[in-house]
Amino acid sequence: MAFEETGLDPEWYAYREPELQDRFPWSHINIGVTESYLRGEWLKTLRGEQTPDCHKQPCNVCGVQNQNAEDCLNRFDVRLAERGKRLSTAAG
């Protein structure tokens, strides 16, 4: 009903092939992960490449590390400490 009221075609949204630089439907929500990271992950998927699990490997720099994500920061701190580097703080 909302599509009809606004004159929008639901099939266009459901079946179109989005362009790489299109705005994400959730762009108005800050999920922590950057859009550029997600686009890069999509390109890696198309090439059949995998991203290492940052729970066990170095940080993938997805953007969550900048969102005061405690678990991410804690893992990042452990990896920095293992390398003898200064620990990050929750405030940045």
N, C-alpha and C positions, 0 to 999 in steps of 0.2 A: 504494500500500500504506500509506503514512504517513497519507493522508487517512482510509482505512478504519480504521486503528488508533486514530485520534484522534476519529473520528466527525464529521469535517468534510466539507462538501459542496464539491468542487472547482468545480462549476459556479457556485456563489455567487461565488467568487473570480474566475472567468474572465469571467462575463457581467454582473455587477452594474454599475450606474452609480454610481461613487463620488461622495460628497459633497465639496464644496470643502474643508471643514475636516477631512476624514478624515486619519488619520495615513498618511504615505507608507510604502510597504513598506521603503524604505531609510532610514527615519528614524533607525535605530540607527547609521548610518554618517555621519560628518561629511564631507560632500563639499565644504564651503566655502560653497556657494550656500545661502542661507537658504530655508526653506520658504515664508515669506511672499513672497519674491521669486518663487519658482516659481508660487505661487498667482496672483500679479499677472500673471505672464507668460501663464498659462492664460486669465485673463479678457481680456487683450489679444488673445490668439489668437481667442477667441470673437467679439471685436469687429472682427477683421480688421486689427488694428494690428501694426506691426512695432517691434521694439526695435533702436535703432541699434547698429552694431558698435562696441564700446568699444575696438577696436584703432585706430579712426579718429575716434571721437566721444568725448565726455566719459564718464567712468565711469558705469555703470548702477547702481552700488551693489548688486551682487548678493550680496555677502558674501565673495567670494573675496579681495577686497582686504584682508580682515582675517586671512587664513590664511597669511601669509608666502609668498604665491604670487609668486615673484620676477619673472616676466614681467609679471604684472598690476601689481605695485608699480612696476616700471621704467616702464611706459607711463604710470601715474598720475603718477610723478615728472616725466616729460617734460611732461605737460600742466600740472602745477603750475608748473614752471619757466617754461613759455611765458607763464603768467599772472603771473609775478613773485612766486610764493608759495613758502613754505618746503617743502622736499622731505620726503617721508615716509622712515621707516627701516624696515628689515626687522623690527626688534623692535617696531614699532608706532608 
